[in-house]
Amino acid sequence: MGRLKPPTAPGWTALLAATAAVGIANSVVFSLLSDLQDQYGFRDISLGLIAGVGMVVGFVGQLLFAPLADRGHSKRLLLWGLGAAVAGSLLFAASSTLIGLVIARAVVGMSNALFLPAARAIAACMSPDGVAERLGRLGGVELAGFVTGPIIGAVLVGPLGVRWPFLVCGMAALAALIALAPRPLPAPPISQGTQRLSIDLLRLRPMQVGVLLNVALFFPVGMYDAILDRYMTDRGASNVMIGIGFLMYGIPFALLASLGGRLADRRGAFRVSVAALVLVVPLTAIYGVITVPAVMLLVFAIEGSVQALGVPAAQSVVAQAAPVGRAAAAQGVAGAMNLLGAAVSAFSAPAIYEAWGPVAAFSIAGAIVAVATAAAVVLQRGGAPAPVTVISS
């Protein structure tokens, strides 16, 4: 007999498709940043502003809105998130100034804040078995969408200009919204008695560990979003090669994320995530010394494979740490902290890149990943965490 699939629920396929659509809408801009810069004329530092504002909005939005999924509004948050992805894509297509692009990015960033914590909480609550594997599958689809966006941008920008890639991605989000709206979905357990923001969960040691692991894995993403297009362009890569670079990262992740989740379910989520981070540190730093775009593509594939092991495991650590009735809030606070770290990276990396070059930018990011990983290990070894209980007001 073959291996049994992890238990799922009706609407799972529609949820996966919607997750991919949100990823597409959020990522298409990252292969177009240099084109937008060249067409509308703004400095390198503005790249960080466009990339980072979505992360700041996502940080605030996940803290504010993720707890609503624990009060019975998970399906509504999914639909609102898809609506924001549509609206932000239209704003991108209509914008021709830096401030317009920043506003569009903020709206698209809100789609992540509304959609992802609820989606992850729904995936985690479908069954007590196979949690990491379901989160891995959801994460793999999310990243598959995320790397498809830049490919769409790279293919369409040449013949059609910078507006049509956003319109196409907005149409994909609209189609997902129409498909998901009538589908039944399970809801996370309802929170009893708490009206607090999800930030209060950081008082729990298991949540501190899980958040640090997630932040360590996600921190370099902000830098990649802000400067990787510019860096590869400076190294002679074409738009198509830059799009292929995102694909080289995303395909291994999408293919291996379920395997990474199964490994975390069997071997321990904390152990697998730390093992992955030990490899992420040098992989992040090495980008700064690569001068041949084709070699960079190979490193993308390696890092995507490693992240496929680490990300589902780290998300599973958070799921295990979540108090009863706080599943979405826990995913929200972890996602918010991810975005805060990525925003710091996105805002600072272009300035470091412009002032000191790529070696400094990528090396500093690698060092921060190492520090966050070490802090998680210290907290985990500091004593067995107390059993998780509901924090009520």
BAKOL-379406 format. One record per residue (C-alpha): residue in one letter; x, y, z. Coordinates in steps of 0.5 Angstrom, whole numbers, plus 500, padded with zeros to 3 digits. Last residue first. Example, Ala and Ser with C-alpha at 12.3 -4.5 7.8 and 13.67 -1.06 7.14 Angstrom:
<pts>
S527498514/A525491516/
</pts>
This chain:
<pts>
S483577558/S484570556/I491566555/V489559553/T494554555/V500551553/P504546557/A510549560/P516550556/A522545557/G528549560/G533554557/R535549551/Q529552547/L531559549/V538558547/V537554540/A532560538/A537565540/A542561536/T538561530/A536569530/V544570531/A545566525/V540569520/I543576522/A550574520/G547572513/A544578512/I550582514/S554578509/F549579504/A549587504/A557587505/V559583499/P553586495/G557593495/W558598501/A554604500/E549602494/Y548595497/I548598504/A542603502/P539598498/A539593504/S536597509/F529598507/A528591505/S532588511/V528592516/A522590512/A524582512/G524583520/L518586521/L515581515/N517575519/M515578526/A508579523/G508572520/A509569527/V504574530/G499572525/Q500564525/A499565533/A493569532/A490564527/A491558532/R489562538/G483557540/V487552544/P494556545/A499556539/A505553541/Q504546536/A502551530/V508555531/V513549531/S509547525/Q511554522/A518552523/A518545520/P514548514/V519553513/G526549514/L525543509/A523547503/Q528552505/V533548504/S531546497/G530553495/E537555497/I540549493/A536552487/F537559488/V545557489/L544554482/L541560479/M547564482/V552560478/A548562472/P548570474/V556570474/T559575479/I558571486/V561574492/G555577495/Y551571494/I555567498/A552570505/T545567504/L548560502/P552561508/V547562513/V541558510/L545551511/V545552519/L538554518/A536548515/A538544521/V535549526/S528547522/V529540522/R530540530/F525544532/A520540527/G521534530/R524527526/R517525524/D512531523/A518535521/L520530515/R513530513/G513537512/G520537509/L517532504/S511537503/A515543502/L520539497/L516540490/A514547491/F521549494/P525546489/I521550484/G521556487/Y528558488/M530556480/L523560478/F525566482/G532565478/I528564471/G525571472/I532574473/M534570467/V528573463/N529580465/S536579463/A542578467/G549582466/R551583473/D548589475/T541586473/M542581478/Y544586483/R538590481/D533584481/L536582487/I536588491/A529589494/D525583494/Y532579496/M533583502/G526582504/V527575503/P533574507/F529575514/F525569512/L528563515/A531567521/V524570522/N521563522/L526560527/L525566532/V518566532/G517559533/V522559539/Q518565542/M512562541/P514556545/R517561551/L510564551/R510571552/L510572545/L502570545/D501577547/I502580540/S496576538/L492582539/R487581545/Q480580545/T480574549/G474570552/Q473564548/S477563541/I473559536/P477553534/P479554527/A474554521/P473548516/L472551509/P466550504/R467553497/P462558495/A467564495/L473560493/A472560485/I470567485/L476569489/A481565485/A478568478/L479575481/A486573484/A488571477/M485577474/G490581478/C496578476/V494579469/L493586470/F499587474/P503584468/W500589463/R502595466/V510595465/G510594458/L506589453/P512586449/G518586454/V514587460/L510580459/V515575460/A519578466/G512580469/I509573468/I516570471/P516574477/G509572479/T510565478/V515565483/F510567489/G505563486/A509557487/L511560494/E504559496/V503552493/G509550497/G507553503/L500550503/R504543502/G508545507/L503547512/R499540510/E506536511/A507540518/V500538520/G500531518/D495528524/P492533529/S486534523/M484540519/C486545524/A493546521/A490548514/I485552517/A490556521/R495557515/A489560511/A487564516/P494567517/L495567510/F489571507/L489578511/A496580512/N498577505/S492582502/M495587506/G501587502/V497588495/V494595498/A501597501/R504595494/A499600491/I500605495/V508605494/L507605487/G503611487/I508615491/L513613486/T509615480/S506612474/S500608477/A494605474/A497598473/F500598480/L493600483/L489595479/S494590482/G493593489/A485592488/V485585486/A490583491/A486586496/G480583494/L483576495/G485578502/W478580503/L476573501/L481569506/L479574511/R471572510/K473565511/S477566517/H471570521/G469565526/R473569532/D480565531/A480568524/L479575527/P485574531/A489575524/F486582523/L490587527/L497583528/Q497581521/G495587519/V501591522/F506586520/G503586513/V503594512/V510594514/M512588509/G508592503/V512598505/G519594504/A519593497/I517600494/L521603500/G527598498/L527600491/S526607493/I534607495/D536605488/R533612486/F527614482/G526615474/Y519613472/Q521608466/D528606469/Q526605476/L519601474/D524597469/S529596475/L523594480/L519589475/S522582477/F519584484/V513587482/V510580480/S511578487/N505580491/A499578486/I502571484/G503569492/V495571493/A494567486/A497561489/T494561496/A487562492/A489555488/L491552495/L484554498/A480552492/T484545493/W482545500/G475546499/P472540503/A477537508/T484535509/P487529512/P495528510/K496523505/L497515506/R503512504/G502507499/M500500500/
</pts>
